[in-house]
C-alpha cells in the first residue's frame, strides 16, 4: 500500500516578513561576595548589569534588560554599540544566553 497524499512544502518564513532575530547575550558573572551577592554584566553590551543572590534571577533580569535595550536601539534606528566579547577574569564565570526578540 502506498501513500498517495501529496507532499506539501511548508514555508520557513512568509515572503516579505522579517524572521525573528536571535542575539547571543554573553554574560559574565562574579563569584559571590561576602554578602552572597553575585554581580553580572553583558560583556558585549556593558551598559547592562544586574546583581543578586541567585544566578537564575540575575540571568532573568539581564535577559529582560538586554531585550529592552535591543528593541530600543532598533526602534530608534540606531546602531547597537556592540563591544568585543570580554573574557572572564579569575573567579568569574560566563554564560551564553540565546535571546529571541
BALOBA-1460 file (C-alpha; in Angstrom, 3 decimals):
// residues 101
<rec num="1" residu="x" x="0.000" y="0.000" z="0.000"/>
<rec num="2" residu="x" x="1.445" y="3.338" z="-0.980"/>
<rec num="3" residu="x" x="0.757" y="6.744" z="0.447"/>
<rec num="4" residu="x" x="-0.805" y="8.803" z="-2.349"/>
<rec num="5" residu="x" x="-1.146" y="12.030" z="-0.361"/>
<rec num="6" residu="x" x="0.612" y="14.997" z="-1.963"/>
<rec num="7" residu="x" x="3.661" y="16.430" z="-0.213"/>
<rec num="8" residu="x" x="3.130" y="19.986" z="0.981"/>
<rec num="9" residu="x" x="6.143" y="22.223" z="1.418"/>
<rec num="10" residu="x" x="5.756" y="24.437" z="4.439"/>
<rec num="11" residu="x" x="7.400" y="27.849" z="4.223"/>
<rec num="12" residu="x" x="10.033" y="28.629" z="6.814"/>
<rec num="13" residu="x" x="9.045" y="32.306" z="6.769"/>
<rec num="14" residu="x" x="6.498" y="34.295" z="4.827"/>
<rec num="15" residu="x" x="7.942" y="36.218" z="1.930"/>
<rec num="16" residu="x" x="8.374" y="39.875" z="2.784"/>
<rec num="17" residu="x" x="8.432" y="39.391" z="6.538"/>
<rec num="18" residu="x" x="11.459" y="39.623" z="8.748"/>
<rec num="19" residu="x" x="12.447" y="36.464" z="10.629"/>
<rec num="20" residu="x" x="12.583" y="36.584" z="14.402"/>
<rec num="21" residu="x" x="16.078" y="37.802" z="15.304"/>
<rec num="22" residu="x" x="18.189" y="35.858" z="17.777"/>
<rec num="23" residu="x" x="21.047" y="37.507" z="19.662"/>
<rec num="24" residu="x" x="23.870" y="35.984" z="21.691"/>
<rec num="25" residu="x" x="23.860" y="37.518" z="25.150"/>
<rec num="26" residu="x" x="27.301" y="36.908" z="26.686"/>
<rec num="27" residu="x" x="27.032" y="37.284" z="30.451"/>
<rec num="28" residu="x" x="29.969" y="37.391" z="32.845"/>
<rec num="29" residu="x" x="29.193" y="36.610" z="36.490"/>
<rec num="30" residu="x" x="31.363" y="37.313" z="39.505"/>
<rec num="31" residu="x" x="31.854" y="34.912" z="42.351"/>
<rec num="32" residu="x" x="29.569" y="35.714" z="45.298"/>
<rec num="33" residu="x" x="30.964" y="38.451" z="47.530"/>
<rec num="34" residu="x" x="30.989" y="38.304" z="51.356"/>
<rec num="35" residu="x" x="27.233" y="39.012" z="51.409"/>
<rec num="36" residu="x" x="26.481" y="36.314" z="48.821"/>
<rec num="37" residu="x" x="25.798" y="38.873" z="46.087"/>
<rec num="38" residu="x" x="26.712" y="37.972" z="42.517"/>
<rec num="39" residu="x" x="27.362" y="40.790" z="40.038"/>
<rec num="40" residu="x" x="26.826" y="40.261" z="36.319"/>
<rec num="41" residu="x" x="27.330" y="42.216" z="33.122"/>
<rec num="42" residu="x" x="26.743" y="41.664" z="29.426"/>
<rec num="43" residu="x" x="30.257" y="41.728" z="28.024"/>
<rec num="44" residu="x" x="29.139" y="42.737" z="24.532"/>
<rec num="45" residu="x" x="26.791" y="45.479" z="25.788"/>
<rec num="46" residu="x" x="28.324" y="46.608" z="29.116"/>
<rec num="47" residu="x" x="25.545" y="49.086" z="29.918"/>
<rec num="48" residu="x" x="23.504" y="46.053" z="31.019"/>
<rec num="49" residu="x" x="24.275" y="44.839" z="34.536"/>
<rec num="50" residu="x" x="22.483" y="43.065" z="37.359"/>
<rec num="51" residu="x" x="23.209" y="41.892" z="40.891"/>
<rec num="52" residu="x" x="21.546" y="39.419" z="43.198"/>
<rec num="53" residu="x" x="21.897" y="36.271" z="45.256"/>
<rec num="54" residu="x" x="20.676" y="33.802" z="42.620"/>
<rec num="55" residu="x" x="22.201" y="33.240" z="39.186"/>
<rec num="56" residu="x" x="18.767" y="32.352" z="37.847"/>
<rec num="57" residu="x" x="17.220" y="35.662" z="38.917"/>
<rec num="58" residu="x" x="20.238" y="37.611" z="37.699"/>
<rec num="59" residu="x" x="20.050" y="35.991" z="34.258"/>
<rec num="60" residu="x" x="16.309" y="36.702" z="34.082"/>
<rec num="61" residu="x" x="16.969" y="40.387" z="34.818"/>
<rec num="62" residu="x" x="19.855" y="40.525" z="32.335"/>
<rec num="63" residu="x" x="17.759" y="38.984" z="29.532"/>
<rec num="64" residu="x" x="14.854" y="41.361" z="30.229"/>
<rec num="65" residu="x" x="17.151" y="44.411" z="30.120"/>
<rec num="66" residu="x" x="19.046" y="43.048" z="27.091"/>
<rec num="67" residu="x" x="15.801" y="42.640" z="25.116"/>
<rec num="68" residu="x" x="14.633" y="46.125" z="26.102"/>
<rec num="69" residu="x" x="17.943" y="47.679" z="25.010"/>
<rec num="70" residu="x" x="17.992" y="45.880" z="21.648"/>
<rec num="71" residu="x" x="14.379" y="46.851" z="20.942"/>
<rec num="72" residu="x" x="15.103" y="50.453" z="21.939"/>
<rec num="73" residu="x" x="18.108" y="50.674" z="19.584"/>
<rec num="74" residu="x" x="16.218" y="49.022" z="16.705"/>
<rec num="75" residu="x" x="13.129" y="51.219" z="17.079"/>
<rec num="76" residu="x" x="15.304" y="54.352" z="17.194"/>
<rec num="77" residu="x" x="17.130" y="53.208" z="14.055"/>
<rec num="78" residu="x" x="20.435" y="53.361" z="15.929"/>
<rec num="79" residu="x" x="23.372" y="51.014" z="15.611"/>
<rec num="80" residu="x" x="23.745" y="48.716" z="18.598"/>
<rec num="81" residu="x" x="27.027" y="49.677" z="20.314"/>
<rec num="82" residu="x" x="28.421" y="46.144" z="20.473"/>
<rec num="83" residu="x" x="31.733" y="45.557" z="22.211"/>
<rec num="84" residu="x" x="34.021" y="42.601" z="21.630"/>
<rec num="85" residu="x" x="33.160" y="39.734" z="23.961"/>
<rec num="86" residu="x" x="35.292" y="40.003" z="27.085"/>
<rec num="87" residu="x" x="36.979" y="37.022" z="28.665"/>
<rec num="88" residu="x" x="36.100" y="36.197" z="32.264"/>
<rec num="89" residu="x" x="38.714" y="37.188" z="34.805"/>
<rec num="90" residu="x" x="39.870" y="34.961" z="37.659"/>
<rec num="91" residu="x" x="36.873" y="33.995" z="39.801"/>
<rec num="92" residu="x" x="34.334" y="34.882" z="37.094"/>
<rec num="93" residu="x" x="32.180" y="32.555" z="35.005"/>
<rec num="94" residu="x" x="30.432" y="33.114" z="31.706"/>
<rec num="95" residu="x" x="27.090" y="32.147" z="30.249"/>
<rec num="96" residu="x" x="25.917" y="32.425" z="26.643"/>
<rec num="97" residu="x" x="22.161" y="33.015" z="26.503"/>
<rec num="98" residu="x" x="20.357" y="32.982" z="23.129"/>
<rec num="99" residu="x" x="17.784" y="35.788" z="23.201"/>
<rec num="100" residu="x" x="14.816" y="35.917" z="20.814"/>
<rec num="101" residu="x" x="13.038" y="39.228" z="20.384"/>
